[in-house]
Amino acid sequence: MYPVPCQLLEVAVVPFPLIEVRHRHLLPGVYSCGTLYTSVRQKELGVAEVEILTLANHAEAINGLLYLSGAGWDVVTRAYPEGGLPAPHHFGIGVSVLVPWLEANRRHQLVILIESEDGGAPLMRAEGALEVGRPPGTPEGSDIRAVLAVDASIQFPAPGGYRLIAQVGPNQRTYPFRVVDQLQAPMRRAS
């Protein structure tokens, strides 16, 4: 018997690629208190997870479909005139969340934020409750997908690294991107 008082759960342990997870007191895949392994399959434990997280020129969620235009970029170019300030950057955020069968019809807290790669106060924060039902005819045990889109307009304070973060329950997905400056040449008058 394991000497630490805890509820013993049989969970599937998924090792990181090319690394086998082991602990000298436990056999992989059997009897974990949840603190000794960092890569436990979320689906087996019934936890909602962020499946897709991306930046796009435009994002829209309609009738269970996620529409993305110009998605997947990771560089924001702040163009501004000499002596002027960069304009706010407008973009969309596309998110897909997978909810396990047993977690349907329950509320899940979803948080989306953008922050500097160094941390600090978020430049943008959106949060809300997500609840999905089981659609008629869905086979028992199936994951249920919920999609959403967020429009954002942010004045980035400086060039550098930033990250988009989406978190649902204990599960988090991060999308890093960079902001670069480009000085606009002065406009010439036609003669």
C-alpha positions in Angstrom: 0.0 0.0 0.0 1.2 3.5 -0.8 2.1 5.4 2.4 0.6 8.8 1.3 -3.1 9.1 2.2 -5.0 9.7 -1.0 -7.7 8.2 -3.1 -6.2 5.6 -5.5 -7.3 6.1 -9.1 -6.5 3.9 -12.0 -5.5 6.3 -14.8 -3.9 6.0 -18.2 -0.5 7.7 -18.2 0.7 9.0 -21.5 4.5 9.6 -21.5 6.0 12.5 -23.3 7.3 11.6 -26.7 10.5 9.5 -26.4 10.4 9.7 -22.6 9.0 6.9 -20.5 7.4 8.2 -17.3 8.3 6.2 -14.2 8.2 6.6 -10.5 10.1 4.2 -8.2 7.0 3.6 -6.0 4.4 3.2 -8.8 4.1 1.3 -12.0 3.2 3.5 -15.0 -0.5 3.6 -15.6 -1.6 2.3 -12.2 -2.4 4.1 -9.0 -1.7 7.8 -9.1 -2.8 10.6 -6.8 -2.5 13.1 -9.6 0.6 14.8 -8.4 3.3 12.3 -9.5 2.6 12.4 -13.2 2.2 15.5 -15.3 0.9 14.0 -18.5 -2.3 12.2 -17.5 -4.8 11.8 -20.4 -7.3 14.6 -19.7 -10.0 12.7 -21.6 -9.8 9.7 -19.3 -10.3 12.0 -16.3 -13.2 13.8 -18.0 -11.8 17.2 -18.3 -12.7 19.7 -21.0 -9.7 20.8 -23.1 -8.8 23.6 -25.5 -8.5 21.8 -28.9 -7.8 24.7 -31.2 -6.4 28.2 -30.4 -5.4 30.5 -33.2 -5.1 34.1 -34.3 -6.7 35.3 -37.5 -7.5 38.4 -39.5 -11.1 37.6 -38.9 -12.9 34.9 -36.8 -16.6 34.1 -36.5 -18.5 31.2 -35.0 -21.9 30.4 -36.5 -24.1 27.4 -36.0 -21.3 25.3 -34.5 -18.8 26.1 -37.2 -15.6 28.2 -36.8 -15.0 30.5 -39.8 -11.4 31.8 -40.0 -9.9 34.2 -42.5 -6.2 34.7 -42.6 -5.6 32.4 -39.7 -2.4 31.0 -38.2 -0.1 34.0 -38.3 2.4 34.7 -35.6 3.8 38.2 -36.4 2.0 41.5 -35.9 3.6 44.4 -37.8 2.9 47.8 -36.2 3.2 50.3 -39.0 3.4 53.9 -37.9 4.5 57.3 -39.2 7.7 58.9 -38.0 7.0 60.7 -34.6 3.5 59.0 -34.4 2.0 56.2 -32.5 1.1 52.8 -33.9 -2.6 52.2 -34.4 -4.4 49.6 -32.5 -4.3 46.2 -34.2 -7.7 44.5 -34.9 -7.8 40.7 -35.2 -9.9 37.6 -34.3 -9.3 34.7 -32.0 -10.6 31.2 -32.9 -11.2 28.7 -30.1 -12.5 25.1 -30.1 -13.1 23.3 -26.8 -13.7 19.5 -26.5 -16.0 18.6 -23.7 -16.1 14.9 -22.7 -19.5 13.1 -22.7 -19.7 13.0 -18.9 -19.0 16.8 -18.6 -21.8 17.8 -20.9 -24.6 19.9 -19.4 -22.2 21.3 -16.9 -20.7 24.8 -16.7 -17.0 25.2 -17.6 -15.1 28.4 -16.9 -13.3 29.7 -20.0 -10.6 32.4 -19.8 -8.9 33.9 -22.9 -6.1 36.4 -22.4 -3.2 38.1 -24.1 -0.1 39.0 -22.2 3.5 39.8 -22.7 5.9 36.8 -22.9 7.4 38.2 -19.6 4.0 38.0 -17.9 2.5 40.9 -16.1 -1.0 42.4 -16.4 -3.0 41.0 -19.4 -3.5 43.4 -22.4 -6.8 41.6 -23.0 -9.0 39.3 -20.9 -12.3 37.7 -21.9 -14.0 35.1 -19.7 -17.3 33.3 -19.4 -19.1 30.1 -18.7 -19.3 27.5 -21.4 -22.0 24.8 -21.3 -22.7 22.3 -24.0 -25.5 19.8 -24.3 -25.5 16.3 -25.9 -26.9 16.7 -29.4 -29.6 14.1 -30.3 -28.2 11.0 -32.0 -24.6 11.5 -30.7 -23.1 8.1 -29.8 -22.7 7.6 -26.1 -19.1 8.5 -24.9 -18.4 11.0 -27.8 -16.7 14.3 -27.1 -18.7 17.3 -27.8 -17.1 20.3 -29.6 -17.9 23.9 -28.9 -16.4 26.7 -31.0 -16.3 30.4 -30.3 -14.7 33.5 -31.8 -13.5 36.7 -30.1 -12.9 40.0 -31.8 -10.0 42.0 -30.3 -8.5 45.4 -30.9 -5.3 46.0 -28.9 -2.7 48.7 -28.8 0.4 46.7 -28.1 2.7 48.8 -25.8 6.0 47.7 -27.4 7.5 45.3 -29.9 8.5 41.9 -28.6 7.0 38.5 -27.7 3.4 38.0 -26.6 1.2 35.0 -25.9 -2.5 34.2 -26.4 -3.7 31.9 -23.6 -7.0 30.0 -23.4 -7.8 28.1 -20.3 -10.8 25.9 -19.5 -10.7 24.3 -16.0 -7.2 23.1 -15.3 -6.4 22.8 -19.0 -4.5 25.5 -20.8 -3.3 26.1 -24.4 -0.8 28.8 -25.4 -0.2 30.5 -28.8 3.0 32.6 -28.9 3.4 35.5 -31.4 5.6 38.5 -31.9 5.0 42.2 -32.5 7.5 44.1 -34.7 7.7 47.7 -35.7 7.9 49.1 -39.2 8.4 52.8 -39.7 6.3 54.1 -42.6 8.1 56.3 -45.2 6.7 59.9 -45.4 4.1 60.4 -48.1 5.3 62.3 -51.1 3.2 65.0 -52.7 2.5 64.6 -56.4 4.0 67.4 -58.5 
